Amino acid sequence: MPRVKSVRIRSRFLRPALRALPAFLLSLLAASAPRPAAAETTGGAAARPRLGRLEQESVDDAMKTLGQPLIDPAPQGKTIGKVFVVNEEVFSRRDWYFQLFNVFHWTTRSYILERELLLRPGDRYDQALVEESMRNLQSPPALVVYGRNLFQPELSSVIVILPLVSAVPGQVDLLLVTRDIWSLRFNTNFEYQGNALTLFESSLSENNLFGWRKFLSVGFSFDQGKYYYGPTYFDPNIRGTRLTLYAAVALHTSRETGSYEGNTELVALHYPLYSLASKWGAAVDVQHQSIVPRVFRGNSLRLVDLSATPAVERIPYEYRRHTVTADASVVRSFGTSVIQRATVGYFVDRRSSAVLPDFPGDATQAQLYLAEWTPITEQRSEPYARYQVFTPRYAVLRDLDTFDLRENRQLGPSLTAKISEGIPALGADFPALGVSVTAGIAFGPPDGYISLSAGASGRLRHGDEGWIDQVGSVVAYAATPIVDRLFRIVVKGEIDSKRADTQHAPFTLGGDNGLRGYVIGEFIGTTALVGHIEIRTVPVAIFSQRFGALAFYDVGDAAPSLADLLPRNDVGVGLRWLIPQLNSSVIRFDWAVPLQDGVVTRAGTPGRFSAGFQQVF
C-alpha cells in the first residue's frame, strides 16, 4: 500500500431502539432531503471546488510545492493511490515579519491529519467522504455534555482536500492542505458593555500540544459576579484511539469581595460517533459544582421582590447552588441516506439551593426567596432513551459568520425525541415522566441558508401534580445570498416560554444576548421574544485580515406571559474583524440606539457600545 507523503511548507525566515421507525416516516425524510445547494455540498465528482481567498492562497502555495500537479476532473470511483499532506505555517510569506511568530507554534503532525481522513490508499474515491473528512478536520464533532456543546477546539483555518491526476491509470491521488491556527497562545474572549468589561476569559494554552491536536491550558477569567481560574485538558484521541477525554477544574472567587466562594470539576470520557458511518458510541460524564449564581441588571445585581409578602423587598438575586451529576449512555447509529441514532442511558443528579450568609432577611423570608427565585432542591435518578434522525446533507457557506472561512450547515429535516422516568426506588425524590421533542428543517438555496426549528419539553409528575418544567421554543433563521457582491441580509426570530418552572431560571434580555441598545438583563420573564435583522457587507481583505461592516435592528422583550410582552426596538451599526491566524470567530464592535425607554435605559443617543467575539446571532 502506498505510503502517505508529507510535505511541510517552510517560511523563508524559519524552519518550522428505534430502528423500526414506521416506513412512511423514513420515506418522507428521504424524499424531502434537499439536493446539494452548490458545488461544495456533498456528492458529485467534479471539478475544482469554489474556495475562499485564504484557502485559494494556501492551495496555490501547496500546488507550487508539489510542482503544479493537475486536478482530476472526474475522480469518483477511482482507486486512491498516494496521499499528500501539506502542512502550512500559521503565518505565510504574505504576512510580513509576523512569520517570526511561527517558532511559537507546533504545526500539526502529518500522520495525525492523515489519521483523521475517512479515505485511505486503496479505497475508492468518494466525494461524500472527502467532504465529511474536511468537516471533521476543520470542526471536530462538539463534545456534548448534559445537552450543551461543551468544547470544540479551533485548530485549522484552512482544510482543503483535492483529487490529483495520478501517474497510474485508473488511480487518483489526494492532496490535503491545512493551515493551522496559532496554537501556543494567550486565548481571550471578552464582552464590553455599558462602559464595563462584563466578561473576560483568558488562558495560557497550547491548543495543539506537540502537534498532536491535544489541548492543555491554565485559565483566568471573570464575569460580572466572579473570578474563576484553573486547568483544562482535552485529548480527542487517547493513545491514538477514538476515545476522547475532557477534564477541567475551576475555582471561583467573588469579584466584589475577593473571597473564595466555590469550585467546579468536570470529567467527560466519550467514544464519539466520529463519522456518519460509525455504528457505536458511548459517554460517561461526571460533574460537581458548588457555585454562586447571580443575575444582573446593567452592571449591578438585580434586586427582586417576594410576591408572598405585602412589603416590597429589594433582595439581591444571588444564592448558593450545589450540584453533583453523573450521566452514562450508549448510542447506536443506523442508515446512510437517512441517519438514525438511538441512545439509552442513566442520569443521576442531586441539586440543592441555599441563601448566602449575608442574606438580608429572616428565616421565613429566606424560605420564601428560595421557593420563588431559586431552583428547587431535588434528587433525580432516571433511565432515559433518546432517538435522533436527520439527513446527512450539508451546505458550505462563506462570508456569513466567519468571513471567508468555510462554514458547514446541515440541510434537510431533523428530529430528536427523549423520554425518561424518575424512579424513587433508585433514589429519585418523586416519580416523573420526562418528555422532550425538537424538530427542524433547513434549506440551502445557492449561497444562502434557511432554517426553522421548534421544541417542547416537560415532566409529568405522577398523581395529581400535573406537568412541571414546561418549556417551548420556536426559532427561525434566514441568510440571503450575497447581493451584487456587496452584502447579504441575515434575519433571526425566536420565542421561548416556560411554565411551572421548578428551576426558577427566567429568561433575561438586554445587551449582547438580544437587545444591544439596552442594559444587560434589563428585561426578565418566563416568556421572551427577540428578533434581529442585519445587513452584513462582504469582507474587505487587507493582507490576511478581513474587515466588514453591518447595520442592524433588534426587537424583543421578556415578560411573565405572551400577553404581557411589550417589544422594544433598537437600531445600530457595527464593525467585524477577523484574524484567521488566531481565531475563526470575528471580533465585533457594535453601537446601538434604543428607540423606546426600558426599565433603566432611556431612549435615544448616546446609545450603548459593546464589543466581543462572535456574531450576536
N, C-alpha and C positions, 0 to 999 in steps of 0.2 A: 504494500500500500504506500503511495507516495507520501513523503514526509512533508509536514506543514512548513512552508517557508516563512521566515520572519524578517522583516526589514524595519529598521529604526531610522527615521529621518533625523539627522543631527543639525543642530544650529550651527551657523558658520562661526559662532563665538565659542560654543561649548560642545562637549560630547555628552550628550545626555543619556332512599328506599323506594325510590320514586322512579325507577327506570320504566315502570309500567304506566307511565302517564298516558291518558287517553290519546289514541292515534290522531284524532282530529286536531288536538292542540299542537302536536308536533308538526303535522302537515301545514297548519296555519302559520306557524313560525317559519318553517322552511319556505313557504310560498311568499311570505311577506319580507323575507330577508332582502335588503336592498342590494342592487348591484354596486360594484365599486364606483365611487363617485369620480375618480380621476385615475390617471395612470399610476399613481402612487398607492392606491388601495390594493388589497390582496388579489391575487390571481393574475393571469396573463403571463406572457413570456417575454416581453418585448424589450424594447429598446432602452436607451439610457433614461433613467428617471429624472424628473424635474428636481433640481436641487436648489437650496438656498445659497446665497453668496458665500457664506463661510464654508459650507460643505463643498461648493464648487472649487474654492481655493485649495482646500485640503486634498480633494481628489486630483486636481491638476498637479500638485506637488508630488503626490504618490505616483501618478502615472509617469511623471518625469523621472522619478527614481527608478522605476521598473523598465524604463526605456520605451515609453509610449506604446504599450500594448493596445490591441483593438478590443472594443466591447463586442461581445457576442450578441447579435440582434435576436437570436432565436435559441436560447439555452434550454428551454423547458424540456425535461425528459432526458437530457444528455447525462452521461456519467461524469461525475466530478473528478477531475484529475488532481491538480495542485491547488493548494490554498495559500495565498499570500496575505500576510498580516503586516500592515504598515502602521506603526505607532508613531504619531507625530507629537512633537513637543507642544506644551501649552502655548508658549509664545513663539510665533513663527518669524520668518525673516521680514514680514510686513509690520512687525511690532517694535521696530527700532531697537533701542538698547534694553527694552524690557526682556529680551531673550536671556539676559543675565540671570533673571529670576528662575529660569528653568532648572538651575542647580538645586533649588529647594523642593523639587517635585520628583516623586517616584513615578516614572512612566509605567503604565500597566504592562505586566509581562505578557508576551505574545501567547504563551501557552494557556494563560488564564483566559484571554479573549477567545482563543480557538476553542477552548472547552465549553464556552457558552453557546457556540454555534450549534444549531439543530441539524446541520448538514455536515457530513464527513466525506473525505476522499473515498470514492467507490459508490457513494449514494447517487440516486437520480436527482438532478436539479429540480427543485420545486420552488416557484416564486413565493408561494404562501409561507413556506418555511423560512425563506430569506427575509420576508417582511417581519415574521414573528421573531427571528433572531435579532433584527435591528431594534424592535420594540424592547426585547428583554435586555439587550446590552445598554440601550440608552436609558430606559426607565424600568429597572427590575421590578417585579411584582411587589407591591407595597406590603409591608408587614402589618397585617390587620390583627389588632388585639382589642378584645371587648367591643367589637363593632366599629372601630375607628382606625384609620390609617396612621400607624404609629411612626414608621420610619421608612424613608426611601432615599438613600444617599444619592447625591448628584455626582456622577463620575466622569461623564463624557458630554461635550458639547456637540461633537460630530460622530455619527456612526453611519457609515455607508458601506453596503455590500454590492459589488458589481460582478457580473459574469464576463469573463475574458475569453477571447478566442484561444483555444488550446492548439499546441503543435501536433497533438494526437487526434486524428479524425474521430468524430463521434464523441469527443470529450469536451468539457468546458472547465476552465479554471475559475476560481473565486478570488476576488480581491476584497479584503476587509480593511477599511480605512477608519481610524479612530483619532480623535483629538481629545485628550483628557482636559478636565477642569483642574485647575491648580489644587494640589492635594494638601501640602503642608501649609496650613493657613490659620489665620485668626478669623474663624467663621463669625459672622454677625447677622443679626436680624433686628429690626427696630421698628417702632411706631412712635412718631412725633405728632402729638395732637394737643390743641389748646395750650400752646406755649410750654409744653412739658414733654419730657421723654416718658411715655406711658408704658413702653415695652422695650427692653433691650436684652437680646440673647446673644451670648458670645461663647466661643470655645476655642481653645488652642488644640488643634486636632490634626491628625494625619488621616485624611479621607481615603487614602489608597496605600495602606501600610505595606511597605516593602514591595509595592507594585502588585499586591495580591488582592486588591479591591476589598480590603477589610478596613474597618473604621475604628479609631481609638481617639478619645478626646477627654479633656477636662474642661468643664464649662463653668461660667459665672454669668448669671442672668438676673433680671428683675422685671417685675410688672408693677402695677400701681400699688400693690399691697405688700410685696415680699421680695427678698433676695433669695435665689436658690442656686446651688452650686454642687458639683460632684462629677464623677467619671461616667462615661458611656462607652460600651464596646459593642460592635456589631460585626459578626462574621457570617457572610452569606454562603460560605462553602467550608464547613468544618472538615479539616484534613482532606480537602479535595472532594468531599461528598456533597450531596444536595441539602444536608442538614444546615439549618440557619439558627444562629444564636444571637439574641439581643439581651444585654444586661445593663441596667442603669441604676444609679443611686443619686439622690438629690437631697441635700439638707436645706432647710428653709429658715430664714431669719426675717423678722418683721422689718419692713422698710421704715416704719415710723419710729420704733424704739430701738432697733438693732439687736433685740433679744432673740435667741433661738426659739423656734416655735413648732418644728415638725420635720418630717422626713418622708421620702417616697422611695420604695425599692421595687424593681420590676425585673423579672426574668422570663423570657419567652424562647422556647425551643420548638422550631417548626420544621416539618418536612413538607415544603410547599408544592403545589401543582406548578412546576416551573415551566411547563409548556402546555399548549392546548391538547397535546396527545397524552399528557400524564394521566395515569389512572387513579393513583392513590396519593393521599396526603394526610398529614396529622399535625396536631399542635398541642402544646401544653404551656399555659400561661399562669404565672403566679405573681400577685401584686399585693403590696402592703402600703398603706398611706395613713399618716397622721398629720393633717394639714389644717390650715385656717382659710376657708373660702371667704372672699369679700366681694361685694357688689358696689360699684362706684357710680356716681352721677357727676360727670365732669371729672375734676381732679380730687374730689372729696368723697368719702364714704357716703353711700346712700343712707338716709335715715328713714325708718319705717315706723308705722303705727300698728297698734294692736286693735283689731276690729272688735274684739270681745269686751273692750272696756270703754266707758264713756269719755275718758280723758284722751288727749292727743299726745301720745308718746313720740319721742324722737330717738329711736334706738338704732345705733349703728348696725348695718347689715353685715355682720360677720359672726362666725361661730366655729367651733372645733368639729372636724369630721374625721372619723376613724374608719378605715376600710381594710378588710382582708378578703381577697378574692382568688379563686382557683378555677381554671377552665381547661378541660381536656376534650379533644374532639378528633374524629377520623372522618375523612371525606373521600368519596368515590366519584370519579368523573366518567361520563359516558358520551358517546356521539362524536361526530365530526362536523357536519354542516350545521347542526344544532347541538350545542353543548349543554348537557345536564349534569348537575353536581348535587349529590345527596350527602348530607353531613349528619352525624349523630354525635352527641357529646353530653357532658355533665358539667353543671355550673354550680359552684358553692360560693356564697357571698355573705359576709357579715358587715353591716354598716351601722354606725351609731353617730348621733349628733349631740353636742353639749354646748352650753353657753361658755363664754370665756370668763376668766376670774374677775375681770373688771366690768362685767355686765351691769349696766346702770338700772337695776330694778331688783325687786324682791323675788322670792322663790316662786310665787304664783305667777308673776309676770314672766319669769324665765320659762315656765312650762307653757304659758300661752304663746310666747315667742317661738319656742321650738315647734309647737303644733302648727303654727301658721306660716312660718317663714323658713323652716329648715326641713331637709329630708327626714322621713320617719326612721326610727331605729328598727332594723329588720334583719332577720337572717333568712336567706334563700338557699334552697337545696333542690335542684331540679334537673332532671334529664331533658334534653331537647333534640329536635330534629329540624333540619333546615334543607330546603330544596331551592336550587337556583337553575335557571335556564336562560340562555342567551344565544345570539348568533355571532359567530366569530368573524365579523366583518369590521374593518377599520378604515377610516379616512385619515389622511395625512394633511395637516394644515400648517401654514406658516403666517407670520405677520398677524397673529391673533393675540396670544398671551405672552409669548416668549420672544417675539421679534426675530424672525428669520430662522429660528431653530425648529426642528421637526417636532410636531405635536400630534400624538395619536389619539383619535377619538373613536370609540366603539359605535357601531351602527346597528340598526335593527331593533327588534323588541327584546325586552328582558323582564324577568320576573324572579323575585326572591320571596319565599314564604318560610316562616318559622313558627314552630309550636313547642311549648314547654309545659311542664306540670310540676308545681311545687308539692313536695312530699313531706308532711310533718314527721312521719316515721323515720325519715332520714335527716331531720334537723330543721326543716322549714318552719317558720313561725305560723304559717297558715297555708291551707291548700289554695292554689290559684292556677287557672289555666291561662298561659300566656300565648298570645297570637299576634303575629306581625306579618304584613304583606306590603311589598313595594313593587310597583310595575312601572315600566317606562318604554319609550320608543325614541329612536334617534334617526335622523336622516342626514345624508351628506350630499346636498347639491354641489355642483362644481365650485370649489374654493369657498364653500360655506358650511354651516352646521346648524341643525335644529334639533332640540331635544325637549321632551315632555315627560315628567315623572310624577307619580303620586304614591303616597304611602300612608298606612294606618297601623296602629298597634295598640294593645291594651292587655289588661289582665282581668280575668273573671274570677272573683272570689266566690268560692262555693258557699251556698246558703243564701241568705238574703242581702249580702253585701253589694252585689252587682259589680259593674265594671269600674276598675280603677286604672290610673296611669294611661288614660286615653290620649293618644297623640295622633294628629293627622297633618299632612303637608301636601302641597302641590307646588311644583317648580316647573317653569317654562324658560327656555333659553334659545336665543337665535342669534347667529352671526351671518351677516350678508356676505356675498362675495365682495372683493375689492372693487370699488367704483372708480373707473377712469384712472386706475393705477395710483390713486391718491389716498383713499380712505375706505374704511368699512364701518358699518353700523352694528353695534352689539347691544342686545336687549335681554334683560332678565327680569322675571317676576316671580315672587314666592309668597305663599301664605301658609302660616303654621298656627296650630291651635292645640291647646291642652285642656283636658277636663279631668276632674278627680285625681289631680296630680299629687301623689304621696311624696314625690321628691321635692316639691315646692321649689322648682327651678324655673322661674318665669323667663320669658323672652325679654331681652333688652335691645333697644335700637338707639343709635346715635354714634357719631364718629365713623370710623372706617368699616364698621360692621353693617352699615345700612344707610345712614343719613350723614353725609360728610359735613354738612353745614351746621350740624347740631352737636352739642357736647356729648361726651361718652356716656352711654347708658341713660340718656335723657328720658326716654320713654320705656315703660315697663308694663308687662301684662301677660296673660295666658293666651292671647291671640296676637299675632304680628303679621303685618302686611308690608312688603317692601318691593320696590321696583326700580330699575335703572335703565337709562338709555345713554350710550356713549358713542360718539363719533371719533374713531381712532384713526389717526393718519398711519400710512405705511412708514416704516422706519427709514431714517436717513443714516447711511453708513459713513462714519468718519474714522478712517483707518479700520480697526477691528471693532470699534464701538458702534452701538446702534442707538439712535435717539428718535423719539416720536412725541406727538402731542395729541391731546384729546379735549373735547368739550363734553360735558355730562349733565344729566338731570336725574335727581333722586326723588323718590316719593315713598312715604311709609309712615307707619305708626304702630305702637303696641298698646293694647288695652285689655280690660277684663273679658271682652267679648267682641264678636264681629260687629255688632250694632254700635258699640262704643268707639270704634275706630274713627279718628278724625285726621286723615292724612295730611302730613306736612310735606313741603317741597323745598328743594334747593337746586341751584344751578352752579356750574363752576367750570374751570379749565384745569388741565394738568399736563405734566411732562413725564415721559418714561425714558429710562436709560438702562441699557443692557451692556454688561461687561462679560462677554461669553467665556473669557478665560477663568473667571472667578465664580460665576453663577449662571444658571439658566433662567432665573427669575429676574424680572425687571425691578429697578428701583423706581418708586413712584413719588411724585410731588403733586399734591392737589390743593387747590384753593376753591372753597365753596361758599356761596352766599345763601343764607336761609331766606325763604320768601314769606314765611309766617312765623309768628312768635311760637316758641316752645315753652316748656315749663321754666327753663332757665335762659335759654337763648333768645335774644332779641333779633327780629328780622332786619335784613339789610346789611350794609357794609359795617365794619371791615370784613365780616365773614370769618372763616376758620381755615387755617393752613394745616395740612397733615402730610406726613411722609412715611414711607416704609417700603418693605419688599412685597412683591407680587401685586397683580391686579386686584382691585377691590372685589371683583366678581369674575 
